[in-house]
C-alpha cells in the first residue's frame, strides 16, 4: 500500500515523525508504510516478544506497560501522533520488556522491522528523528517512575489525563476505571475515589467510561511537576523535528 497520499493530504491525520521528514525520505518510505486500524485494547506486542513491525500512530494512543510475573502491570509511557512504537528495533534489539496496548482506538502507519533498521542505518534525517524521540520517551519513562513513587493518586491521574489529551483531538477520554487502574497500577476503587475528587472540584465529568475534561487549566495546576517535565521534552522534540 502506497501511503504517500495519506501523509501529504492537508488536514488528514498524520504522524509527527513521518510528517517532518524531507520529501525525498517520505517518498522512499511511502511504499512500505501501511495505514492500519487499531482497536481499543488491541495488543501490538507482548513483553519479550519479537517485534515484526514498528507503529507510527496518527489519531490513536498506545500505552507501554511493564508486566510483572504475577501478571500485574503498570504504565511506563504513552505514545501518540508525536512518536512511534518499537524503539528497541533501532537501539540494538528485536524485543522489549514492555507490553504495547491500544489505549485509544484509531490508526497507525505500520512499517516492517527490517525496513526500519535499514533506514536507521542510513544515518538519515529519519534516523536523527528516531533518536530524538527515543530520548523524549526515556524522559517520560523516568518521570513516570518517579511520579508513581512520590505523588498522590489524583496527581498521577491528572498527569495521565493531560498526556492523553495532548495526543487526542478532543477533551474526551474513553476509559473505564478498570482500564485506568491497569494503566496506573491501581485498584479500580482507588481510581473511582480519585475521579470523585476531581468531579467534586468541577474539573471533570466522568460517566460510563467517558472522561470529559471541563477545566484543563485547573487540571494542570492540580497535577504534579511531572507533566510539565514530559511536555517540555516533547515540545523540544517537535521543535527539533521541524529543523531536521
C-alpha positions as CSV (number, residue, x, y, z in Angstrom):
1,X,0.0,0.0,0.0
2,X,1.4,3.4,-1.0
3,X,0.8,5.7,2.0
4,X,2.4,8.8,0.5
5,X,-1.0,10.3,-0.4
6,X,-2.3,10.0,3.2
7,X,0.8,11.5,4.6
8,X,0.7,14.6,2.4
9,X,-3.1,15.3,2.4
10,X,-3.7,18.6,4.3
11,X,-5.9,18.0,7.3
12,X,-5.6,14.3,7.3
13,X,-4.4,12.5,10.5
14,X,-0.6,12.5,10.4
15,X,2.3,11.2,12.5
16,X,4.7,13.9,13.6
17,X,7.9,11.8,12.9
18,X,6.8,11.0,9.4
19,X,5.3,14.4,8.5
20,X,8.6,16.2,9.5
21,X,10.7,14.1,7.1
22,X,12.2,15.7,4.0
23,X,10.2,15.0,0.9
24,X,12.7,12.6,-0.6
25,X,12.8,10.4,2.6
26,X,9.0,10.4,2.8
27,X,8.8,9.3,-0.8
28,X,11.3,6.5,-0.2
29,X,9.3,5.2,2.8
30,X,5.8,5.7,1.3
31,X,5.6,2.3,-0.5
32,X,6.5,0.4,2.7
33,X,4.1,2.2,5.1
34,X,0.7,0.6,5.7
35,X,-2.1,2.5,7.3
36,X,-3.9,0.1,9.7
37,X,-6.8,0.5,12.1
38,X,-6.1,-0.2,15.8
39,X,-9.0,-1.2,18.1
40,X,-9.2,-0.3,21.8
41,X,-7.4,-2.9,23.9
42,X,-5.5,-4.4,21.0
43,X,-2.1,-5.7,22.0
44,X,0.6,-4.9,19.4
45,X,3.2,-6.9,21.2
46,X,3.8,-8.7,24.5
47,X,6.7,-8.4,26.8
48,X,9.7,-10.3,25.5
49,X,8.0,-10.9,22.1
50,X,10.0,-10.4,18.9
51,X,8.7,-7.3,17.1
52,X,7.9,-7.7,13.4
53,X,6.8,-4.1,12.8
54,X,7.1,-0.6,14.1
55,X,4.0,1.6,14.5
56,X,3.6,5.3,13.9
57,X,0.2,6.4,15.4
58,X,-1.8,9.1,13.7
59,X,-5.0,9.5,15.8
60,X,-4.7,6.8,18.5
61,X,-2.7,6.4,21.7
62,X,-0.5,3.4,22.5
63,X,0.3,2.6,26.1
64,X,3.5,0.9,27.1
65,X,3.1,-1.3,30.2
66,X,5.6,-3.2,32.4
67,X,4.2,-6.6,33.2
68,X,5.2,-8.4,36.4
69,X,5.5,-12.1,36.9
70,X,2.1,-12.2,38.7
71,X,0.6,-10.5,35.6
72,X,0.1,-7.2,37.4
73,X,1.1,-4.2,35.2
74,X,1.8,-0.5,35.3
75,X,2.1,2.0,32.6
76,X,5.5,3.4,31.9
77,X,4.8,5.7,28.9
78,X,2.2,6.6,26.3
79,X,2.8,7.3,22.7
80,X,0.6,9.2,20.2
81,X,0.9,11.1,17.0
82,X,4.2,12.6,18.1
83,X,6.2,9.3,18.1
84,X,6.4,5.6,17.3
85,X,6.2,2.2,18.9
86,X,9.3,0.0,18.6
87,X,12.4,2.0,19.7
88,X,14.2,-1.3,20.6
89,X,14.4,-2.0,16.9
90,X,16.9,0.8,16.3
91,X,18.6,0.5,19.7
92,X,20.1,-2.9,19.1
93,X,17.3,-5.3,19.9
94,X,14.3,-7.1,18.4
95,X,12.1,-7.3,21.6
96,X,11.4,-5.2,24.7
97,X,10.3,-5.9,28.3
98,X,7.1,-3.9,27.9
99,X,3.6,-4.7,26.5
100,X,2.2,-2.3,23.9
101,X,-1.6,-2.0,24.0
102,X,-4.0,0.4,22.3
103,X,-5.4,2.9,24.9
104,X,-7.5,4.9,22.4
105,X,-8.6,3.4,19.1
106,X,-7.6,4.9,15.8
107,X,-5.0,4.3,13.1
108,X,-1.2,4.0,12.7
109,X,1.3,3.5,9.9
110,X,2.9,0.1,10.2
111,X,6.5,-0.4,9.0
112,X,8.4,-3.7,8.7
113,X,11.0,-4.0,11.4
114,X,13.9,-4.8,8.9
115,X,13.0,-1.8,6.8
116,X,13.1,0.5,9.9
117,X,16.5,-0.9,10.8
118,X,17.8,-0.3,7.2
119,X,16.5,3.3,7.2
120,X,18.1,3.9,10.6
121,X,21.4,2.6,9.4
122,X,21.4,5.1,6.6
123,X,22.1,7.8,9.2
124,X,19.4,9.9,7.5
125,X,17.1,12.6,8.9
126,X,14.7,9.8,9.8
127,X,17.4,8.2,12.0
128,X,18.0,11.5,13.8
129,X,14.3,12.0,14.4
130,X,14.0,8.4,15.8
131,X,16.9,9.1,18.2
132,X,15.3,12.4,19.4
133,X,12.0,10.6,20.0
134,X,13.8,7.8,21.9
135,X,15.3,10.5,24.2
136,X,11.9,12.0,24.9
137,X,10.4,8.6,25.5
138,X,13.1,7.7,28.0
139,X,12.4,11.0,29.8
140,X,8.8,10.1,30.1
141,X,9.5,6.7,31.5
142,X,11.9,8.1,34.1
143,X,9.4,10.8,35.1
144,X,6.5,8.3,35.3
145,X,8.5,6.0,37.7
146,X,9.3,9.0,40.0
147,X,5.6,10.2,39.8
148,X,4.2,6.8,40.7
149,X,6.5,6.6,43.8
150,X,6.2,10.2,45.1
151,X,2.9,11.7,44.1
152,X,-0.7,11.3,45.1
153,X,-3.2,9.2,43.1
154,X,-5.2,12.3,41.9
155,X,-1.9,14.0,40.8
156,X,-1.0,10.8,38.9
157,X,-4.4,10.8,37.3
158,X,-4.1,14.4,36.3
159,X,-0.7,13.8,34.7
160,X,-2.1,10.8,32.8
161,X,-5.2,12.7,31.6
162,X,-3.1,15.7,30.4
163,X,-0.6,13.5,28.5
164,X,-3.6,11.7,26.9
165,X,-5.3,15.0,25.9
166,X,-2.1,16.2,24.3
167,X,-2.4,13.3,21.9
168,X,-6.1,13.4,21.2
169,X,-8.3,15.7,19.0
170,X,-10.8,16.5,21.8
171,X,-11.2,16.9,25.6
172,X,-12.8,13.5,26.0
173,X,-11.1,10.3,27.0
174,X,-12.8,6.9,26.7
175,X,-11.5,4.7,29.6
176,X,-13.2,2.6,32.3
177,X,-12.0,2.7,35.9
178,X,-10.6,-0.9,35.5
179,X,-8.6,0.1,32.4
180,X,-7.3,3.2,34.1
181,X,-6.3,1.1,37.1
182,X,-4.4,-1.3,34.8
183,X,-2.6,1.6,33.3
184,X,-1.6,3.3,36.6
185,X,-1.2,0.1,38.6
186,X,-4.1,1.0,40.9
187,X,-7.2,-0.7,42.1
188,X,-10.5,0.3,40.5
189,X,-11.7,1.6,43.8
190,X,-8.7,3.9,44.1
191,X,-9.3,5.3,40.6
192,X,-13.0,5.8,41.4
193,X,-12.0,7.7,44.6
194,X,-9.6,9.9,42.6
195,X,-12.1,10.7,39.9
196,X,-14.7,11.6,42.5
197,X,-12.3,14.2,43.9
198,X,-11.8,15.7,40.5
199,X,-15.5,15.6,39.8
200,X,-16.3,17.3,43.1
201,X,-13.8,20.1,42.3
202,X,-15.6,20.7,38.9
203,X,-12.5,19.7,36.9
204,X,-14.1,16.7,35.0
205,X,-17.3,14.9,34.2
206,X,-17.0,11.1,34.3
207,X,-19.8,8.8,33.3
208,X,-20.0,5.3,31.7
209,X,-16.3,5.2,30.9
210,X,-16.1,8.7,29.4
211,X,-13.9,11.4,30.9
212,X,-14.8,14.9,29.8
213,X,-12.2,17.5,31.0
214,X,-14.1,20.7,31.9
215,X,-11.2,22.9,33.1
216,X,-7.9,21.9,31.6
217,X,-6.0,24.8,33.3
218,X,-7.2,23.6,36.7
219,X,-6.2,20.1,35.9
220,X,-2.7,21.3,35.0
221,X,-2.5,23.2,38.3
222,X,-3.6,20.2,40.3
223,X,-1.1,17.9,38.5
224,X,2.5,17.5,39.8
225,X,5.5,18.8,38.0
226,X,5.9,15.5,36.1
227,X,3.6,16.5,33.4
228,X,5.5,19.8,32.7
229,X,8.8,17.9,32.5
230,X,7.5,15.4,30.0
231,X,5.7,18.1,27.9
232,X,8.8,20.3,27.8
233,X,10.8,17.4,26.4
234,X,8.1,16.6,23.9
235,X,7.9,20.2,22.8
236,X,11.7,20.2,22.4
237,X,11.4,17.1,20.2
238,X,8.7,18.8,18.0
239,X,11.0,21.9,17.6
240,X,13.9,19.7,16.6
241,X,11.8,17.7,14.1
242,X,10.9,20.9,12.2
243,X,14.6,21.6,11.8
244,X,15.7,18.1,10.7
